[in-house]
Amino acid sequence: MSLNKPANKEELKEFCLRQLGYPVMQINVDDEQVNDAVELAFEFWNEFHFNGTERTYVKHQVTNTDKVNRYVTVSDSLIGATRVFKVGQNKMAMNMFDLRYQLRLNDLWDLSSTSYVNYSLTMQHLATLDLIFTGETPIRFNRLTDKLYIDWDWDSDINDGEFIIIEGFVITDPTVYTQVWNDRMLKKLTTAYVKRQWGQNMSKFDKMQLPGGVTMRGADIYAEAMTEIREIEEQIRNTYEAPPGFLVG
């Protein structure tokens, strides 16, 4: 593994310290402070970099407890929810009075000689009408409580044992996808956070004269780090942030 391509947290910490001058220079930052810098960088990267999260679909089987609570408890890895789809026998079943059944019976009885264009357009029209008059199921989600509230009639719209599909976003797990540690912007941001902590630690000795004529410049290091952090965060948001979309949670 290349020293410039960290594949875990420890290698990222070593990379950042080397960027600041270690081992040629003494970086006066405790290991726990470096850990804090890594966590802070990940929080920002996960929130604003488009590679920090990924869209996912979570299957959940409805229980009587869910119906009593009027919400669904989801995994704490889910940081946002966008839509809920209901699947099951009641949703998918059709009878002879169903419009979809009649369209297929009368218009698509022979697929080899009948065009499906009219059927496709009709189904799109019906879906649009359903969206206008019914709309998507309203949901409310708070990632701190892991509770997804679905604002439908729990007594009649869903039955015990039916499945729902939750569309949402999860944080990209660096323990599974180790390439995360080598992300260029994450490395730059983490290094700047460590540098800020270094400058903050040294600022209490600012302008102190050491033997040999060396002068401590903690305040200057801190100011440089703050400028770098601001520039890197702006670059992430302006260049790598995904377009804003509807997100609950």
GUMARZA-459082 format. One record per residue: residue number from 1; residue in three letters; chain; x, y, z of N, C-alpha, C, O in turn. Coordinates in steps of 0.05 Angstrom, whole numbers, m for minus. Layout:
N
 pos code unit     nu     nv     nw    cau    cav    caw     cu     cv     cw     ou     ov     ow
 NUM  ALA    A      X      Y      Z      X      Y      Z      X      Y      Z      X      Y      Z
...
END
This chain:
249
 pos code unit     nu     nv     nw    cau    cav    caw     cu     cv     cw     ou     ov     ow
   1  MET    A     17    m24      0      0      0      0     18     25      0     36     27     16
   2  SER    A     12     43    m18     27     68    m20     22     85      4      0     86     15
   3  LEU    A     44     99     14     41    116     37     23    140     31     11    152     49
   4  ASN    A     20    147      5      3    169     m3    m26    161     m8    m42    178    m16
   5  LYS    A    m32    136     m4    m59    126     m9    m69    111     16    m70     87     16
   6  PRO    A    m78    126     36    m87    113     61   m111     96     56   m129    102     40
   7  ALA    A   m112     73     70   m134     54     67   m149     50     94   m167     33     95
   8  ASN    A   m141     64    115   m155     62    140   m149     88    156   m135    105    147
   9  LYS    A   m161     89    180   m159    114    195   m130    120    204   m122    143    202
  10  GLU    A   m116    100    212    m88    105    222    m71    115    199    m54    132    203
  11  GLU    A    m74    104    176    m58    113    153    m65    141    145    m48    156    136
  12  LEU    A    m91    148    148    m99    176    142    m86    195    162    m77    217    154
  13  LYS    A    m86    188    187    m74    205    208    m44    208    202    m33    231    204
  14  GLU    A    m30    187    195     m1    189    189      3    206    164     22    222    164
  15  PHE    A    m14    204    144    m12    220    120    m14    250    127      2    266    117
  16  CYS    A    m34    256    143    m38    285    150    m14    296    166     m6    319    161
  17  LEU    A     m4    281    184     19    290    200     44    294    182     59    313    185
  18  ARG    A     48    276    162     70    280    144     67    305    127     86    319    121
  19  GLN    A     41    311    119     37    335    103     44    360    119     50    381    107
  20  LEU    A     42    358    145     48    382    162     78    383    170     86    402    183
  21  GLY    A     93    363    162    122    365    167    134    343    184    158    341    187
  22  TYR    A    117    325    195    128    303    212    141    283    193    130    277    172
  23  PRO    A    164    271    201    178    272    227    200    294    228    213    296    248
  24  VAL    A    203    309    207    223    330    207    217    350    228    235    361    242
  25  MET    A    191    357    231    182    376    251    165    362    272    152    342    267
  26  GLN    A    165    373    296    149    362    317    121    374    315    118    399    318
  27  ILE    A    101    358    310     73    367    309     61    364    336     56    341    345
  28  ASN    A     56    386    350     46    385    378     16    381    379      1    399    386
  29  VAL    A      8    357    371    m20    350    372    m23    322    383     m9    303    374
  30  ASP    A    m40    319    403    m45    293    415    m59    274    396    m74    283    378
  31  ASP    A    m56    248    400    m68    229    382    m99    231    383   m112    228    362
  32  GLU    A   m110    236    406   m139    239    409   m148    264    394   m170    264    383
  33  GLN    A   m132    285    393   m139    309    378   m139    303    348   m155    314    333
  34  VAL    A   m120    287    339   m120    279    311   m145    262    305   m157    266    283
  35  ASN    A   m153    245    323   m178    229    319   m202    248    316   m219    244    299
  36  ASP    A   m202    269    333   m224    288    332   m225    302    305   m246    307    293
  37  ALA    A   m201    309    295   m199    323    269   m210    305    247   m223    314    229
  38  VAL    A   m203    279    248   m213    260    228   m244    258    229   m257    259    208
  39  GLU    A   m255    257    253   m284    255    256   m297    280    246   m318    278    232
  40  LEU    A   m287    303    252   m298    328    242   m297    330    212   m316    339    199
  41  ALA    A   m275    322    200   m273    322    171   m293    303    158   m305    310    138
  42  PHE    A   m297    280    170   m316    261    160   m344    272    161   m360    268    143
  43  GLU    A   m351    285    183   m378    296    186   m384    316    163   m405    315    151
  44  PHE    A   m365    334    158   m369    353    136   m370    339    109   m387    345     93
  45  TRP    A   m351    320    105   m349    306     79   m375    290     74   m385    290     52
  46  ASN    A   m385    276     95   m409    261     92   m433    278     86   m451    270     71
  47  GLU    A   m434    302     97   m457    319     94   m458    333     67   m479    338     56
  48  PHE    A   m435    340     56   m435    357     32   m422    345      7   m427    355    m15
  49  HIS    A   m405    325     10   m393    312    m13   m412    291    m25   m423    275    m10
  50  PHE    A   m415    291    m52   m434    272    m63   m426    243    m60   m443    225    m61
  51  ASN    A   m400    238    m54   m391    211    m49   m395    203    m19   m390    180    m12
  52  GLY    A   m403    222     m3   m406    217     26   m431    201     33   m432    189     54
  53  THR    A   m450    200     15   m475    185     20   m482    170     m6   m472    176    m27
  54  GLU    A   m499    150     m3   m509    135    m26   m539    129    m22   m548    124      0
  55  ARG    A   m553    129    m45   m582    123    m44   m586     93    m39   m571     77    m50
  56  THR    A   m605     87    m23   m610     59    m17   m640     54    m14   m656     73    m12
  57  TYR    A   m648     28    m14   m676     20    m11   m676     m1     11   m663    m21     10
  58  VAL    A   m692      5     32   m693    m12     55   m720    m25     57   m741    m12     55
  59  LYS    A   m720    m52     59   m745    m67     62   m753    m70     91   m736    m75    108
  60  HIS    A   m779    m66     96   m789    m69    124   m816    m83    123   m833    m75    108
  61  GLN    A   m819   m103    140   m845   m117    142   m860   m105    165   m851   m104    188
  62  VAL    A   m884    m95    159   m901    m82    179   m911   m101    200   m920   m123    194
  63  THR    A   m909    m93    225   m919   m109    247   m941    m94    262   m947    m71    256
  64  ASN    A   m954   m108    280   m976    m95    295   m965    m73    313   m979    m53    318
  65  THR    A   m940    m76    322   m928    m55    338   m925    m29    321   m929     m7    332
  66  ASP    A   m917    m32    296   m915     m9    279   m942      5    276   m944     30    276
  67  LYS    A   m963    m10    273   m990      1    270   m999     16    295  m1013     36    293
  68  VAL    A   m992      5    318  m1000     18    343   m984     43    347   m995     64    356
  69  ASN    A   m958     42    341   m940     66    344   m945     87    323   m940    111    328
  70  ARG    A   m956     79    300   m959     98    277   m933    107    266   m931    129    253
  71  TYR    A   m912     92    270   m886     98    257   m870     72    255   m877     51    267
  72  VAL    A   m849     73    238   m831     50    234   m804     57    245   m793     79    239
  73  THR    A   m792     39    260   m765     43    270   m745     32    250   m747      9    242
  74  VAL    A   m726     49    241   m707     42    220   m679     41    232   m675     49    255
  75  SER    A   m661     31    216   m633     29    225   m621     57    228   m628     76    213
  76  ASP    A   m602     60    247   m590     86    251   m570     94    229   m560    116    229
  77  SER    A   m565     75    210   m549     82    187   m563     99    167   m551    111    150
  78  LEU    A   m590     99    169   m606    115    150   m606    144    160   m615    150    182
  79  ILE    A   m596    162    143   m594    190    151   m616    208    138   m619    231    146
  80  GLY    A   m631    197    119   m652    212    107   m671    194     91   m662    173     82
  81  ALA    A   m696    202     89   m716    186     75   m730    204     55   m735    228     61
  82  THR    A   m736    194     31   m748    209     11   m776    199      3   m795    215      0
  83  ARG    A   m779    173      1   m805    162     m6   m810    135      7   m791    122     16
  84  VAL    A   m835    127      7   m843    101     17   m861     87     m4   m880     99    m13
  85  PHE    A   m854     62    m10   m870     47    m29   m883     24    m14   m869     10      2
  86  LYS    A   m908     19    m20   m921     m4     m8   m923    m26    m28   m932    m22    m51
  87  VAL    A   m916    m50    m20   m918    m74    m37   m932    m95    m22   m931    m96      3
  88  GLY    A   m945   m114    m36   m959   m135    m23   m983   m143    m39   m988   m133    m61
  89  GLN    A   m998   m162    m29  m1020   m173    m44  m1042   m152    m49  m1053   m150    m71
  90  ASN    A  m1048   m136    m29  m1070   m116    m32  m1062    m95    m52  m1080    m84    m66
  91  LYS    A  m1036    m89    m55  m1027    m69    m73  m1026    m79   m101  m1032    m64   m120
  92  MET    A  m1019   m104   m105  m1013   m114   m131  m1037   m129   m144  m1038   m133   m168
  93  ALA    A  m1056   m139   m127  m1077   m155   m138  m1096   m139   m155  m1101   m115   m150
  94  MET    A  m1107   m152   m176  m1126   m140   m193  m1150   m159   m196  m1146   m183   m196
  95  ASN    A  m1174   m148   m200  m1197   m164   m205  m1209   m155   m232  m1198   m138   m245
  96  MET    A  m1231   m168   m240  m1242   m163   m266  m1254   m134   m269  m1258   m125   m291
  97  PHE    A  m1258   m121   m247  m1269    m93   m248  m1246    m73   m247  m1251    m49   m248
  98  ASP    A  m1222    m82   m244  m1199    m64   m243  m1193    m53   m271  m1193    m68   m291
  99  LEU    A  m1188    m27   m273  m1183    m14   m299  m1159    m26   m313  m1159    m30   m337
 100  ARG    A  m1138    m32   m298  m1114    m44   m310  m1120    m71   m322  m1110    m78   m343
 101  TYR    A  m1137    m86   m308  m1144   m113   m318  m1160   m110   m344  m1155   m125   m363
 102  GLN    A  m1179    m91   m345  m1195    m88   m369  m1177    m78   m393  m1182    m87   m415
 103  LEU    A  m1158    m60   m388  m1141    m51   m409  m1124    m74   m421  m1121    m77   m445
 104  ARG    A  m1114    m91   m403  m1098   m113   m413  m1115   m134   m427  m1107   m147   m446
 105  LEU    A  m1140   m137   m417  m1157   m157   m429  m1166   m149   m457  m1167   m165   m475
 106  ASN    A  m1174   m123   m460  m1186   m114   m485  m1165   m103   m505  m1169   m105   m529
 107  ASP    A  m1143    m91   m495  m1125    m78   m513  m1099    m93   m517  m1085    m89   m537
 108  LEU    A  m1092   m111   m499  m1067   m126   m501  m1072   m156   m502  m1055   m172   m492
 109  TRP    A  m1094   m164   m513  m1100   m193   m514  m1081   m208   m532  m1077   m232   m529
 110  ASP    A  m1070   m194   m552  m1051   m206   m570  m1027   m188   m574  m1028   m169   m589
 111  LEU    A  m1006   m193   m559   m983   m175   m559   m969   m175   m585   m954   m156   m591
 112  SER    A   m972   m195   m601   m958   m197   m627   m970   m179   m648   m956   m173   m668
 113  SER    A   m995   m170   m645  m1008   m155   m665  m1020   m128   m655  m1031   m113   m671
 114  THR    A  m1017   m123   m630  m1028    m99   m618  m1006    m81   m607   m988    m91   m594
 115  SER    A  m1008    m55   m613   m988    m37   m603   m993    m31   m573  m1016    m29   m564
 116  TYR    A   m972    m30   m558   m974    m24   m529   m971      6   m524   m971     14   m500
 117  VAL    A   m970     22   m545   m966     51   m541   m990     63   m526   m986     78   m507
 118  ASN    A  m1014     56   m535  m1038     67   m522  m1040     59   m493  m1048     74   m476
 119  TYR    A  m1033     33   m488  m1034     23   m460  m1014     38   m443  m1020     46   m421
 120  SER    A   m990     43   m454   m969     56   m438   m977     85   m432   m974     95   m410
 121  LEU    A   m989     99   m452   m997    127   m448  m1020    128   m428  m1021    146   m412
 122  THR    A  m1038    108   m430  m1061    108   m411  m1051    104   m383  m1061    117   m364
 123  MET    A  m1032     86   m379  m1022     81   m352  m1008    105   m341  m1010    111   m317
 124  GLN    A   m993    119   m358   m980    144   m349  m1000    165   m341   m997    180   m322
 125  HIS    A  m1022    166   m357  m1043    185   m351  m1056    179   m324  m1062    197   m308
 126  LEU    A  m1061    153   m319  m1074    145   m294  m1055    150   m270  m1064    159   m249
 127  ALA    A  m1029    146   m275  m1010    152   m254  m1009    181   m247  m1006    189   m224
 128  THR    A  m1011    198   m268  m1011    227   m264  m1036    236   m248  m1034    252   m230
 129  LEU    A  m1059    224   m256  m1084    230   m241  m1082    222   m212  m1091    236   m194
 130  ASP    A  m1070    199   m207  m1067    189   m180  m1049    207   m164  m1053    212   m140
 131  LEU    A  m1027    218   m177  m1009    236   m163  m1023    262   m157  m1018    274   m136
 132  ILE    A  m1040    272   m176  m1054    297   m172  m1074    296   m149  m1075    313   m132
 133  PHE    A  m1091    275   m150  m1113    273   m131  m1105    259   m104  m1117    265    m83
 134  THR    A  m1086    241   m106  m1077    227    m81  m1051    237    m71  m1047    241    m47
 135  GLY    A  m1031    239    m89  m1005    248    m82   m989    226    m69   m999    204    m63
 136  GLU    A   m963    231    m65   m946    212    m51   m952    212    m21   m961    232    m10
 137  THR    A   m947    190     m9   m953    187     19   m934    205     35   m910    203     33
 138  PRO    A   m945    224     51   m928    242     67   m913    226     89   m924    208    101
 139  ILE    A   m888    233     92   m872    220    113   m857    241    129   m852    263    119
 140  ARG    A   m850    234    153   m834    251    171   m812    234    184   m818    212    194
 141  PHE    A   m788    243    183   m766    227    193   m745    244    207   m738    266    198
 142  ASN    A   m736    235    230   m714    248    245   m692    227    250   m697    207    263
 143  ARG    A   m669    233    239   m647    213    241   m637    209    269   m624    189    275
 144  LEU    A   m643    228    288   m634    225    315   m652    206    331   m643    195    351
 145  THR    A   m676    202    322   m694    183    336   m698    157    321   m708    138    333
 146  ASP    A   m690    156    296   m693    132    279   m722    124    276   m729    100    274
 147  LYS    A   m740    144    276   m768    138    273   m779    151    247   m775    175    242
 148  LEU    A   m791    134    230   m803    143    205   m833    143    208   m845    122    209
 149  TYR    A   m844    167    209   m873    170    211   m885    171    183   m877    187    167
 150  ILE    A   m905    153    178   m918    152    152   m947    160    156   m962    148    171
 151  ASP    A   m955    182    143   m981    194    148  m1002    183    130  m1012    196    111
 152  TRP    A  m1008    157    135  m1031    145    121  m1049    132    142  m1044    134    166
 153  ASP    A  m1071    120    133  m1090    108    152  m1078     80    159  m1081     61    143
 154  TRP    A  m1066     78    182  m1053     53    189  m1074     30    193  m1066      7    193
 155  ASP    A  m1099     37    197  m1119     16    202  m1129      3    176  m1137    m20    176
 156  SER    A  m1128     19    154  m1139      8    129  m1119      8    106  m1123     m8     87
 157  ASP    A  m1099     25    106  m1081     26     84  m1059      5     84  m1046      1     63
 158  ILE    A  m1054     m7    106  m1032    m27    109  m1041    m49    128  m1055    m44    147
 159  ASN    A  m1033    m73    122  m1039    m96    139  m1014   m108    151   m992   m104    141
 160  ASP    A  m1018   m122    173   m995   m136    186   m983   m156    165   m997   m170    151
 161  GLY    A   m956   m156    165   m943   m175    147   m936   m164    119   m920   m175    105
 162  GLU    A   m949   m141    112   m943   m129     86   m915   m115     88   m906   m108    109
 163  PHE    A   m903   m112     64   m877   m100     63   m879    m72     52   m895    m66     34
 164  ILE    A   m861    m55     62   m858    m28     50   m828    m25     43   m811    m37     56
 165  ILE    A   m823     m9     23   m796     m3     14   m791     27     20   m806     44     11
 166  ILE    A   m770     32     36   m763     59     43   m739     68     26   m718     56     27
 167  GLU    A   m744     89     11   m722    101     m5   m708    123     12   m722    141     22
 168  GLY    A   m682    121     14   m668    140     30   m638    140     25   m629    130      4
 169  PHE    A   m623    152     43   m595    155     40   m580    144     65   m590    148     87
 170  VAL    A   m558    131     61   m541    122     82   m513    134     78   m505    140     56
 171  ILE    A   m498    137    100   m470    146     99   m452    125     87   m455    101     94
 172  THR    A   m435    133     70   m416    114     58   m397    104     80   m383    119     93
 173  ASP    A   m398     78     85   m383     66    107   m354     62     99   m348     45     82
 174  PRO    A   m335     76    112   m307     73    105   m295     46    113   m274     38    102
 175  THR    A   m307     32    132   m297      6    139   m303    m15    118   m290    m36    117
 176  VAL    A   m323     m9    102   m330    m28     80   m317    m19     54   m306    m35     39
 177  TYR    A   m319      7     48   m307     19     24   m282     34     32   m283     58     37
 178  THR    A   m259     21     32   m235     33     42   m224     55     24   m207     70     33
 179  GLN    A   m233     57     m1   m224     78    m18   m233    106     m8   m222    126    m16
 180  VAL    A   m252    106     11   m261    131     22   m237    146     36   m235    170     34
 181  TRP    A   m220    131     49   m198    143     64   m179    157     45   m164    175     54
 182  ASN    A   m179    150     20   m160    162      1   m173    184    m16   m161    194    m35
 183  ASP    A   m197    193     m9   m209    215    m23   m193    240    m21   m185    248      1
 184  ARG    A   m188    253    m43   m170    276    m43   m179    298    m26   m164    310    m10
 185  MET    A   m205    305    m28   m215    328    m12   m216    321     18   m213    338     35
 186  LEU    A   m222    296     24   m222    287     52   m194    289     64   m192    298     87
 187  LYS    A   m174    282     49   m146    284     59   m139    313     64   m126    320     84
 188  LYS    A   m146    330     45   m139    358     48   m153    371     72   m142    386     87
 189  LEU    A   m179    364     75   m195    376     97   m185    366    124   m183    381    143
 190  THR    A   m179    340    126   m169    329    151   m142    342    159   m137    348    182
 191  THR    A   m124    345    139    m98    357    144   m102    386    155    m88    394    173
 192  ALA    A   m120    400    143   m125    428    152   m137    429    180   m130    447    196
 193  TYR    A   m154    409    187   m165    408    214   m143    402    235   m143    413    256
 194  VAL    A   m125    383    228   m103    377    246    m85    402    249    m75    408    271
 195  LYS    A    m80    416    227    m64    440    228    m77    461    246    m63    475    261
 196  ARG    A   m103    464    245   m117    483    262   m113    476    291   m108    493    308
 197  GLN    A   m115    450    297   m111    441    325    m83    446    334    m78    454    357
 198  TRP    A    m64    442    316    m36    447    322    m32    476    329    m19    483    349
 199  GLY    A    m42    494    312    m40    522    317    m53    531    342    m43    549    356
 200  GLN    A    m76    519    348    m90    526    373    m75    517    397    m74    531    417
 201  ASN    A    m62    494    396    m46    484    418    m22    502    423    m14    508    446
 202  MET    A    m10    512    401     14    528    403      9    557    409     27    572    416
 203  SER    A    m16    566    405    m22    595    408    m17    605    436    m11    629    439
 204  LYS    A    m19    588    456    m14    597    483     16    604    488     23    619    507
 205  PHE    A     33    594    470     62    601    472     70    620    450     94    622    443
 206  ASP    A     51    634    438     56    651    415     77    672    422     76    685    443
 207  LYS    A     96    676    403    117    696    405    137    690    427    154    707    433
 208  MET    A    136    666    438    156    659    459    182    653    446    184    639    425
 209  GLN    A    204    664    457    231    661    446    243    635    457    244    631    482
 210  LEU    A    252    618    439    265    593    447    295    596    444    305    614    429
 211  PRO    A    311    579    457    340    579    453    347    576    424    336    559    410
 212  GLY    A    366    591    414    374    590    386    360    611    370    364    613    346
 213  GLY    A    343    628    382    330    649    368    304    641    354    293    658    339
 214  VAL    A    294    617    359    269    608    346    245    620    361    245    620    386
 215  THR    A    226    630    347    202    642    358    177    626    352    173    618    329
 216  MET    A    161    620    372    136    605    368    117    622    353    114    646    358
 217  ARG    A    102    610    333     83    624    317     57    609    315     46    604    293
 218  GLY    A     46    602    338     21    586    338     m2    601    326    m19    589    311
 219  ALA    A     m4    627    331    m27    643    321    m26    644    290    m47    643    277
 220  ASP    A     m2    645    279      1    646    250     m8    619    237    m21    618    217
 221  ILE    A      0    597    250     m8    570    241    m38    567    242    m50    557    223
 222  TYR    A    m50    577    264    m79    575    267    m93    592    245   m113    582    233
 223  ALA    A    m83    616    240    m96    633    219    m93    620    192   m112    621    176
 224  GLU    A    m70    609    186    m66    595    160    m86    572    157    m97    568    136
 225  ALA    A    m89    556    178   m107    533    178   m135    542    173   m150    529    158
 226  MET    A   m144    563    186   m171    573    183   m177    581    154   m198    576    143
 227  THR    A   m157    594    142   m160    602    114   m162    578     96   m178    577     77
 228  GLU    A   m145    558    101   m145    533     85   m172    518     88   m183    509     69
 229  ILE    A   m181    517    113   m207    503    118   m230    517    103   m246    503     91
 230  ARG    A   m230    543    104   m252    557     91   m251    552     60   m271    548     48
 231  GLU    A   m227    552     49   m224    548     20   m231    520     12   m245    515     m8
 232  ILE    A   m223    500     28   m229    472     22   m259    466     25   m271    453      8
 233  GLU    A   m271    477     46   m300    472     50   m316    485     27   m335    474     18
 234  GLU    A   m308    509     19   m322    522     m3   m318    506    m29   m337    504    m45
 235  GLN    A   m295    495    m33   m290    479    m57   m307    454    m57   m318    447    m78
 236  ILE    A   m310    441    m34   m327    417    m32   m355    424    m38   m369    410    m53
 237  ARG    A   m365    446    m27   m393    453    m31   m399    463    m59   m420    458    m70
 238  ASN    A   m380    478    m71   m384    489    m97   m380    469   m120   m391    471   m141
 239  THR    A   m363    449   m115   m355    431   m136   m365    403   m132   m373    390   m152
 240  TYR    A   m366    393   m108   m372    365   m103   m399    360    m89   m406    337    m84
 241  GLU    A   m413    381    m82   m439    377    m69   m460    370    m90   m462    382   m111
 242  ALA    A   m476    350    m83   m498    341   m101   m519    362   m102   m523    378    m83
 243  PRO    A   m534    364   m125   m555    384   m127   m576    380   m105   m581    357    m98
 244  PRO    A   m587    401    m93   m606    398    m72   m631    383    m81   m641    388   m103
 245  GLY    A   m641    366    m64   m665    351    m71   m683    349    m46   m675    358    m25
 246  PHE    A   m706    337    m50   m725    334    m27   m715    312     m9   m712    289    m18
 247  LEU    A   m710    319     16   m699    299     35   m713    304     62   m714    326     72
 248  VAL    A   m723    282     73   m735    283     99   m716    270    119   m709    246    116
 249  GLY    A   m708    284    140   m690    273    160   m663    287    159   m645    280    174
END
